[in-house]
Amino acid sequence: MNLQRARYQQGSLTIERRSKSSPVWVYRWWEKDQSGHLSRRKQIVGQKSELRSKAEALKAIEGLRLEINDEAGGWSFSSMKVNQLIEHFRRVELADSNGKTTRTKQVYVHQLVNIISPTWGDHRLKDIKPVAVENWLNGRPGAPGSKAKTKGVMSVLFQHAMRYEWMTRNPIRLVRQGSLPQQEEIVLAPVEVAALLDELRDPFFTLILLAAVTGLRRGELFGLKWADINFADSEMKVVRSMVDQVEGPPKTLASRRPLPLSTELATALEEWRKTTAFPKPNDWIFASPRAIGERPYWPDAVLKRHIRPAAERAGITKTIGWHSFRRTLATLLHSSGASVKTTQDLLRHSSPMMTLGVYAKAVTADKRAAQDAIAAMVIGKEMKSEPE
């Protein structure tokens, strides 16, 4: 079924000059009310200084145009292209009111605009085939995990199309793409964490102790304020995440679960609060002196200037990242005999499969101990079965 262009509103896009501000792009279209009368509608798309060409402005209204024609009904979406779907997805799913974190939005926009759109943007939705996408992913550079992330975003995009009844199937679900890392993920031994802490002074000592004991994500660590710590009840709340100095909500609903505060960690935090120049309830726990306490430290700068040099001094050859401490906590909890449920709650995962499948890496000593136990059982059984 072909697109019925007579019923599809293209609308008009013009530049409107203003006396007290810079020129803006304005999009106009017709809208029918409940009584059937047509009325002229308009919406400001953006400033001319931001959208410098008409092509850029047209791309910005693709999502809106799609929405207008969908509400009007009576036409076929068989000629809809991926770029149109991307713009509608950005307009709806990546809106400020949607609740996604700043970092999540950045990841989606990067994948959609820089990776998916250049190859698939001009393709019609109905022409996207699983094998073609699979071959494209296999031919892309990068780690399997990065390719799996691209596949995941693309799949969410087509789920969006299905939700609006623009497609009846999601072709990306049939795409095969593994996500196993090419290199072993970094997990620190307890002695390495202790050696690293010995090389650090506050606030970085408390920062790494907090990361190692709680497994907080990078944005959650630097998003903490003193008001989030309840010393009386030995509890901590995770209510925000700081990504690129932009404050947003935690990653998921499960991320907002309160965490217990161990005695050692509570003591370290109390000592740091006595020392810091920013101890008020609404101050950042890891406030940057350079920003006069108005912002927390930049995570990457802390890692580069303080954490990795300390690791080198401690003789640690592993390349440490912020997520290393989260993986380490999961592994140590697993090896210490903590239940999957306890580990899941402490890491604030929404699914136990995430806890076991991604983070819990059995340490070598545990593997050896398990082997020794089996060997002892087998040898003992064989010895008993030998004739006298």
Order of alpha helices (4+ residues) and beta strands (2+ residues): beta-beta-beta-alpha-alpha-alpha-alpha-alpha-alpha-alpha-alpha-alpha-alpha-beta-beta-beta-beta-beta-alpha-alpha-alpha-alpha-alpha-alpha
